[in-house]
Amino acid sequence: MRVCSAAVSVRPAATVVSAIALIGEIDFRRMDFPVVSARSLHSDRFFSSICEIDFRRIDFSVLSVRLAASTTRVPPAPLPLPVIRSVDHGAISGEIVVQVEAIPKAVHYEIRYGAQVNGAAPGSWTSKVVTKVRPPVRFQGLAPGSVYAFQVRALGKVGSRDWTVSATCMCT
């Protein structure tokens, strides 16, 4: 007999438990409990079902089941790395417009920039925090003729991501 693996969640003030189970080779004809919304309960073949079970009426002596009840919350997954879609000249002199692809569940974005000298990485960075990236983010007051490197990272509930690779643009 295979062991049933189930994820269990208890509703407050109720004895009914929702179980989402992967069940195989268990003879349900010998068990005394009501099951609602299950498929093919009288089958011995492997199947997946969604059940609601009243645990007061189960005879556990005929069932070899391991229920994994978890009261801990699963932490949110880290956000994907953002993507700089474009870095272009702005409408006025000394302005650069950065377009970043939006990431679902990002709380805000931090975009940093710095002037490159002889193609080397910037010695110092200036950061700008924005809550949305549409419309594209504008940076003004930059020195015309200088090449600027831009990087972005997304910040979510679990913290920030790494910085993206630099995207560069010469300011006009």
C-alpha positions as CSV (number, residue, x, y, z in Angstrom):
1,M,0.0,0.0,0.0
2,R,1.3,3.5,-0.9
3,V,1.2,6.3,1.6
4,C,-1.0,9.2,1.0
5,S,0.6,12.6,1.1
6,A,-1.7,15.5,1.9
7,A,-1.5,19.2,2.6
8,V,-4.0,20.1,5.4
9,S,-5.4,23.5,6.4
10,V,-7.9,23.8,9.3
11,R,-10.7,26.4,9.1
12,P,-11.2,28.3,12.4
13,A,-13.9,27.0,14.7
14,A,-14.6,24.0,12.6
15,T,-13.7,20.3,12.6
16,V,-13.8,20.0,8.8
17,V,-10.4,20.0,7.3
18,S,-9.6,20.6,3.6
19,A,-7.2,18.1,2.3
20,I,-5.6,18.2,-1.1
21,A,-4.2,14.7,-1.5
22,L,-2.3,12.6,-3.9
23,I,-3.7,9.2,-3.3
24,G,-2.7,5.8,-4.6
25,E,-3.7,2.2,-3.9
26,I,-5.9,2.9,-1.0
27,D,-9.2,1.1,-0.7
28,F,-11.8,3.7,0.3
29,R,-14.6,1.2,0.3
30,R,-13.5,0.1,3.8
31,M,-13.4,3.6,5.3
32,D,-16.2,5.3,7.2
33,F,-16.0,9.0,6.4
34,P,-17.9,11.4,4.1
35,V,-16.1,12.8,1.2
36,V,-17.3,15.7,-0.9
37,S,-16.1,16.7,-4.4
38,A,-13.8,13.8,-5.0
39,R,-13.3,11.9,-8.2
40,S,-13.3,8.1,-8.5
41,L,-13.1,7.4,-4.8
42,H,-13.8,3.7,-5.3
43,S,-10.9,3.2,-7.6
44,D,-7.6,1.6,-6.6
45,R,-5.6,3.4,-9.3
46,F,-3.5,6.5,-8.7
47,F,-5.5,9.7,-8.8
48,S,-5.6,13.3,-7.5
49,S,-8.6,14.6,-5.6
50,I,-9.8,17.5,-3.5
51,C,-11.6,16.3,-0.4
52,E,-13.4,17.7,2.6
53,I,-13.1,15.2,5.4
54,D,-14.8,15.2,8.9
55,F,-11.9,13.8,10.9
56,R,-14.1,12.9,13.9
57,R,-15.5,10.0,11.8
58,I,-12.3,8.5,10.3
59,D,-11.2,5.1,11.4
60,F,-7.5,5.5,11.2
61,S,-6.8,1.8,11.8
62,V,-7.6,1.0,8.2
63,L,-5.8,3.9,6.7
64,S,-2.0,4.4,6.4
65,V,-1.8,8.1,5.7
66,R,0.8,10.7,6.5
67,L,-0.7,14.2,6.8
68,A,1.8,17.0,6.7
69,A,0.1,19.9,8.5
70,S,1.9,23.1,8.4
71,T,1.2,26.2,10.4
72,T,4.1,28.2,9.1
73,R,3.7,30.6,6.2
74,V,5.8,30.2,3.1
75,P,7.9,33.4,2.7
76,P,7.3,35.3,-0.6
77,A,9.7,34.4,-3.4
78,P,12.4,36.8,-4.3
79,L,11.6,39.1,-7.3
80,P,13.2,38.4,-10.7
81,L,16.0,40.6,-11.8
82,P,14.7,43.8,-13.5
83,V,15.5,44.6,-17.1
84,I,16.5,48.0,-18.4
85,R,14.6,48.2,-21.7
86,S,16.2,51.4,-23.0
87,V,18.3,54.4,-22.1
88,D,17.7,57.3,-24.4
89,H,18.2,61.1,-24.7
90,G,15.5,63.2,-23.2
91,A,13.6,66.0,-24.8
92,I,15.9,68.7,-23.3
93,S,19.7,69.0,-23.1
94,G,21.1,67.3,-20.0
95,E,18.2,64.8,-19.7
96,I,18.3,61.0,-20.1
97,V,15.2,58.8,-20.0
98,V,15.5,55.2,-18.6
99,Q,12.8,52.6,-19.4
100,V,12.6,49.7,-17.0
101,E,10.4,46.6,-17.4
102,A,7.9,46.5,-14.6
103,I,8.0,43.5,-12.2
104,P,4.8,42.2,-10.6
105,K,4.9,42.6,-6.7
106,A,7.8,45.1,-6.7
107,V,7.2,47.6,-4.0
108,H,9.6,50.1,-5.6
109,Y,12.7,50.4,-7.8
110,E,16.1,51.9,-7.1
111,I,17.9,53.3,-10.2
112,R,21.4,54.5,-9.8
113,Y,23.6,56.4,-12.2
114,G,27.2,57.7,-12.4
115,A,29.5,59.3,-14.9
116,Q,32.0,57.0,-16.6
117,V,35.5,58.2,-17.2
118,N,37.5,56.5,-19.9
119,G,35.0,53.6,-19.9
120,A,35.7,52.7,-16.3
121,A,32.9,52.0,-13.8
122,P,31.6,55.1,-12.1
123,G,33.6,56.1,-9.0
124,S,30.4,57.3,-7.3
125,W,26.7,56.6,-7.8
126,T,23.6,58.8,-7.4
127,S,20.4,56.9,-6.6
128,K,16.8,57.6,-7.3
129,V,13.9,55.6,-5.8
130,V,10.7,55.3,-7.7
131,T,7.5,53.4,-7.0
132,K,6.6,52.8,-10.6
133,V,8.5,52.6,-13.9
134,R,5.7,53.7,-16.2
135,P,6.1,56.3,-17.7
136,P,9.9,56.0,-18.1
137,V,12.1,57.6,-15.4
138,R,13.7,60.9,-16.4
139,F,17.1,62.1,-15.1
140,Q,17.8,65.8,-15.5
141,G,20.7,68.1,-14.8
142,L,23.3,65.8,-16.3
143,A,26.4,67.1,-18.0
144,P,26.2,67.1,-21.8
145,G,29.0,65.1,-23.4
146,S,29.4,62.8,-20.5
147,V,28.7,59.1,-20.6
148,Y,26.5,57.8,-17.8
149,A,26.0,54.2,-16.6
150,F,22.6,53.2,-15.2
151,Q,21.7,50.2,-13.1
152,V,18.4,49.2,-11.5
153,R,17.2,46.8,-8.8
154,A,13.7,45.9,-7.6
155,L,12.7,46.0,-3.9
156,G,10.0,43.7,-2.7
157,K,8.7,42.3,0.6
158,V,11.8,40.0,1.0
159,G,14.3,42.8,0.2
160,S,16.2,43.9,-2.8
161,R,17.6,42.1,-5.8
162,D,21.1,42.5,-7.2
163,W,21.9,45.4,-9.4
164,T,21.5,44.9,-13.2
165,V,24.4,45.2,-15.5
166,S,25.1,48.7,-16.5
167,A,23.4,50.3,-19.5
168,T,25.2,53.4,-20.8
169,C,24.2,56.5,-22.7
170,M,26.1,59.7,-23.7
171,C,24.1,62.8,-22.5
172,T,23.5,65.5,-25.1
